[in-house]
Amino acid sequence: MIAEKNQGIAHARNAGFNIAKGDIFIKVDADTALPRQYIKKVKNIFSTNEIIAYVSDFIFIDVFILKFSRLFSVLFQFFFRVIFGYNVLTGPAFAIRKSVWSKIKDELCVDDDQAHEDIDLSIHISSIGKIYYDQSTAIHISGRRMKFNPLSFFIEYPVIFLKMLGSHRSKLNK
């Protein structure tokens, strides 16, 4: 068990990644279900040296209108490819090379009110190499925030995203 005195998603992720062993780190939320062969698939993807990070589609398993559909995931990646020009990592599950983590870990924003930890990480690694987006694999995630706290999902998340765009302007213009 890891004891992290600072609260927040980014602090928890950083603490785990900073003590992790191995060449590839996989972050998985507690309420995320990975498909069979996920680890094997990630290992195979990373056998190509040009890949620095991995993300797959996601499916909300408990949101009626989106249940078992990849549409939200596909639109999410499309939106960020239009805005940034590259795919982004998604918080429920992703993988990253240890060597890449080591290069950027001290640059990352750890204030959850100012940045989305997954997108912040994506911005910081984008100049190093390619984030592989796997549309043939989908993780299953909870949509509980969308269902039970829609203001957080539809208002708070976009506001934090806009704050993050402002604070990362210099990195995004490269």
C-alpha positions in Angstrom: 0.0 0.0 0.0 1.1 3.5 -0.8 0.4 6.4 1.6 0.1 9.7 -0.2 -0.5 12.7 2.1 -1.7 15.0 -0.7 -5.2 14.4 -1.8 -6.2 14.3 -5.5 -6.1 12.2 -8.6 -2.8 13.5 -9.9 -1.0 13.1 -6.5 -2.3 9.5 -6.3 -1.2 8.7 -9.9 2.2 10.3 -9.4 2.9 8.5 -6.1 2.1 5.1 -7.8 4.1 5.8 -10.9 7.0 7.1 -8.9 7.5 3.8 -7.1 6.4 1.5 -9.9 8.8 -1.0 -11.3 8.9 -2.1 -15.0 9.1 -0.4 -18.3 5.4 0.2 -18.9 3.0 1.7 -16.3 -0.7 1.1 -16.5 -3.1 3.3 -14.6 -6.6 1.9 -14.0 -9.4 3.5 -12.0 -11.0 1.3 -9.3 -14.4 1.3 -11.1 -12.9 0.4 -14.5 -13.1 -3.1 -16.0 -10.4 -4.1 -18.4 -11.2 -6.6 -21.2 -9.5 -10.0 -21.3 -6.0 -9.8 -22.9 -5.7 -6.0 -22.1 -2.3 -6.4 -20.6 -1.1 -8.6 -23.4 -2.4 -6.1 -26.0 -0.6 -3.2 -24.2 2.6 -5.2 -24.1 2.3 -6.0 -27.9 1.6 -2.3 -28.7 4.6 -1.2 -26.8 6.9 -3.6 -28.7 7.0 -0.7 -31.2 9.5 1.8 -30.0 7.7 4.8 -31.4 4.7 4.3 -29.1 5.1 6.2 -25.8 1.6 5.9 -24.4 -1.6 3.8 -25.0 -5.3 4.5 -24.7 -8.3 2.5 -25.8 -11.9 3.3 -26.3 -14.2 3.3 -23.3 -17.8 2.3 -22.9 -20.2 3.6 -20.2 -21.8 0.5 -18.7 -24.4 2.3 -16.6 -25.7 5.2 -18.6 -28.8 4.1 -20.5 -28.5 6.2 -23.6 -24.7 5.4 -24.0 -24.8 1.9 -22.6 -22.5 -0.4 -24.6 -21.7 2.3 -27.2 -18.3 3.6 -28.1 -19.8 6.8 -29.5 -18.9 9.0 -26.6 -15.3 7.7 -26.6 -14.9 8.2 -30.4 -16.3 11.7 -30.2 -14.0 12.5 -27.2 -10.9 11.5 -29.1 -12.1 13.3 -32.2 -12.7 16.5 -30.3 -9.1 16.4 -28.9 -7.5 15.5 -32.2 -9.3 18.6 -33.6 -8.2 20.9 -30.7 -4.7 19.5 -30.1 -3.8 17.5 -33.2 -3.2 14.3 -31.3 -5.0 11.6 -29.3 -5.2 12.1 -25.5 -5.1 9.7 -22.6 -8.3 9.1 -20.7 -8.3 8.8 -16.9 -10.1 5.4 -16.5 -7.2 3.5 -18.0 -4.1 4.1 -20.0 -0.5 3.0 -20.3 2.8 5.0 -20.5 6.5 4.2 -20.8 8.5 4.6 -17.7 11.1 6.5 -19.7 8.6 9.0 -20.8 7.1 9.4 -17.3 10.6 10.1 -15.9 11.1 12.9 -18.4 7.9 14.9 -17.6 6.8 13.9 -14.1 8.1 17.1 -12.5 6.3 19.4 -15.1 2.8 18.1 -14.4 0.0 20.0 -12.8 -1.2 18.4 -9.6 -4.1 20.7 -8.8 -7.3 18.9 -9.8 -9.2 22.2 -9.9 -6.8 23.6 -12.5 -6.2 20.6 -14.8 -7.5 17.2 -15.8 -4.6 14.9 -14.9 -5.0 12.7 -18.0 -5.2 15.5 -20.5 -2.4 17.4 -18.7 -0.2 14.3 -19.0 -1.1 14.0 -22.7 -0.1 17.6 -23.4 3.3 17.1 -21.6 4.2 13.9 -23.5 2.9 15.0 -26.9 6.3 16.5 -27.9 8.1 13.2 -27.0 6.1 10.8 -29.2 2.9 9.2 -30.2 -0.1 8.3 -28.1 -1.5 5.1 -29.6 -5.3 5.1 -29.7 -6.7 1.6 -29.9 -10.2 1.5 -31.3 -10.3 -2.3 -31.4 -10.3 -2.6 -27.6 -12.7 -1.0 -25.1 -12.6 -0.7 -21.3 -15.9 -0.5 -19.3 -16.3 2.5 -17.1 -18.9 4.0 -14.8 -20.9 7.0 -15.8 -22.0 7.7 -12.2 -20.7 11.3 -12.3 -22.7 11.9 -15.5 -25.8 10.3 -13.9 -25.6 11.5 -10.3 -23.7 14.8 -10.6 -24.4 16.1 -14.1 -23.4 19.7 -13.1 -19.9 18.4 -12.3 -19.7 16.4 -15.5 -21.2 19.0 -17.9 -20.1 22.3 -16.2 -17.2 21.7 -13.8 -15.2 19.5 -16.2 -15.4 21.9 -19.2 -14.5 24.9 -16.9 -11.4 23.0 -15.6 -10.6 22.2 -19.3 -10.7 25.9 -20.2 -8.5 26.8 -17.3 -6.1 24.1 -18.4 -6.0 25.4 -21.9 -5.1 28.9 -20.6 -2.3 27.6 -18.4 -0.9 25.3 -21.0 -1.0 27.9 -23.9 2.8 27.9 -24.4 3.0 24.0 -24.6 0.0 23.9 -27.0 1.5 26.4 -29.4 4.6 24.3 -30.1 
